[in-house]
Amino acid sequence: MRPAEPVHSITSAPEPLADDQSRRMTRYLVQMGIRVVCFLGAIFLADGWLRWVLVVGAVVLPYSAVLFANAGRDRVSYDTSPVTPTAHAQLPAPTGPVPGPTTEPGAGRVVEHQDEAHDDDPGDRPGDDQETR
């Protein structure tokens, strides 16, 4: 018996790029056509509150048209399933004596900063136990 091969479904295939661009361009041009009609209606045909509705439509439509035209194929779905934190690995317990002031002198001391010797003060240099003046 042959192992079953995965069957690909045509419905899961993405829309072709040319079709997607054509659909978005058509939607944009329709919205801009409606905007032109709103402008012309506000200037020549309407009066009163209808004029202001057409003006608002002419002002708002470009924003929504650009948003819809730029919202293309890049639709991302995020995994929103709950995440359970994993346990962090622990360090192994120390074996043998822990270094410290009782086992080794100076082993537990932390030095944060150490000044370098300066040439202008001869007493700071290693090996200079005597002051020379």
C-alpha positions as CSV (number, residue, x, y, z in Angstrom):
1,M,0.0,0.0,0.0
2,R,1.2,3.5,-0.9
3,P,1.1,6.1,1.9
4,A,-1.6,8.7,1.3
5,E,-0.3,11.9,-0.3
6,P,-1.8,15.2,0.9
7,V,-4.5,16.5,-1.3
8,H,-4.3,20.2,-2.1
9,S,-7.6,22.1,-2.3
10,I,-8.0,24.8,-4.9
11,T,-10.2,26.8,-2.4
12,S,-7.2,27.3,-0.2
13,A,-5.1,28.9,-3.0
14,P,-4.7,32.6,-2.7
15,E,-6.3,35.0,-5.2
16,P,-3.9,35.8,-8.1
17,L,-2.1,39.1,-7.7
18,A,-3.4,40.6,-10.9
19,D,-7.0,39.9,-9.9
20,D,-6.4,41.4,-6.5
21,Q,-4.9,44.6,-7.9
22,S,-7.7,44.9,-10.5
23,R,-10.4,44.5,-7.8
24,R,-8.7,47.1,-5.6
25,M,-8.3,49.6,-8.5
26,T,-11.9,49.1,-9.6
27,R,-13.1,49.8,-6.0
28,Y,-10.9,52.9,-5.8
29,L,-12.1,54.3,-9.1
30,V,-15.8,53.7,-8.1
31,Q,-15.3,55.6,-4.9
32,M,-13.5,58.5,-6.6
33,G,-16.4,58.6,-9.1
34,I,-18.9,58.9,-6.3
35,R,-16.7,61.7,-4.8
36,V,-16.9,63.6,-8.1
37,V,-20.7,63.2,-8.1
38,C,-20.8,64.5,-4.5
39,F,-18.8,67.6,-5.5
40,L,-20.9,68.3,-8.5
41,G,-24.1,67.7,-6.6
42,A,-23.0,70.0,-3.8
43,I,-22.1,72.8,-6.2
44,F,-24.9,72.7,-8.8
45,L,-27.9,70.6,-7.5
46,A,-28.3,70.6,-3.7
47,D,-29.2,73.3,-1.3
48,G,-29.5,73.3,2.5
49,W,-28.6,70.2,4.5
50,L,-28.2,68.0,1.4
51,R,-25.4,70.2,0.2
52,W,-23.5,69.7,3.5
53,V,-24.0,65.9,3.4
54,L,-22.6,65.8,-0.2
55,V,-19.6,68.0,0.9
56,V,-18.9,65.7,3.8
57,G,-19.1,62.7,1.4
58,A,-16.6,64.4,-0.9
59,V,-14.2,65.1,1.9
60,V,-14.4,61.7,3.6
61,L,-14.4,59.4,0.5
62,P,-10.7,59.9,-0.5
63,Y,-9.5,58.7,2.9
64,S,-11.7,55.6,2.9
65,A,-10.8,54.9,-0.8
66,V,-7.1,54.9,-0.1
67,L,-7.5,52.7,3.0
68,F,-9.5,50.1,1.0
69,A,-7.1,50.3,-2.0
70,N,-4.1,49.7,0.2
71,A,-5.7,46.8,2.1
72,G,-4.5,44.1,-0.2
73,R,-3.5,40.5,0.1
74,D,-1.5,40.9,3.2
75,R,-4.1,39.8,5.6
76,V,-2.4,38.2,8.6
77,S,-4.1,36.1,11.1
78,Y,-2.5,35.9,14.5
79,D,-2.5,33.0,16.8
80,T,-4.6,34.0,19.8
81,S,-4.5,30.7,21.6
82,P,-3.4,31.0,25.3
83,V,0.3,30.5,25.9
84,T,1.3,28.5,29.0
85,P,4.7,29.6,30.3
86,T,7.4,27.0,30.3
87,A,9.4,26.2,33.4
88,H,12.8,27.7,33.4
89,A,15.8,25.4,33.7
90,Q,17.5,25.5,37.1
91,L,21.2,25.6,37.7
92,P,22.6,22.5,39.3
93,A,23.4,22.5,43.0
94,P,27.0,23.3,43.7
95,T,29.3,20.3,44.5
96,G,32.1,20.8,46.9
97,P,32.8,23.8,49.1
98,V,31.4,27.1,48.1
99,P,34.2,29.7,47.7
100,G,33.9,32.5,50.2
101,P,35.7,34.2,52.9
102,T,36.1,31.1,55.0
103,T,37.7,28.9,52.3
104,E,39.8,31.2,50.3
105,P,40.8,34.7,51.2
106,G,39.2,37.2,48.9
107,A,37.3,34.6,46.8
108,G,33.9,36.0,47.6
109,R,34.8,39.7,47.1
110,V,33.4,41.5,44.0
111,V,35.5,44.3,42.6
112,E,33.4,46.8,40.7
113,H,36.1,49.3,39.7
114,Q,39.8,49.5,40.0
115,D,41.7,52.6,39.2
116,E,44.8,52.4,37.0
117,A,48.1,53.6,38.1
118,H,48.9,57.2,37.2
119,D,52.4,58.3,36.0
120,D,52.3,61.5,38.0
121,D,52.1,59.7,41.4
122,P,55.0,57.2,41.7
123,G,53.6,55.6,44.8
124,D,50.8,54.1,42.9
125,R,53.0,52.0,40.7
126,P,53.5,48.3,41.6
127,G,57.0,47.7,43.0
128,D,57.4,51.3,44.3
129,D,57.4,50.8,48.0
130,Q,59.5,53.8,48.7
131,E,58.7,57.3,47.9
132,T,61.1,59.2,45.7
133,R,61.1,62.9,45.8
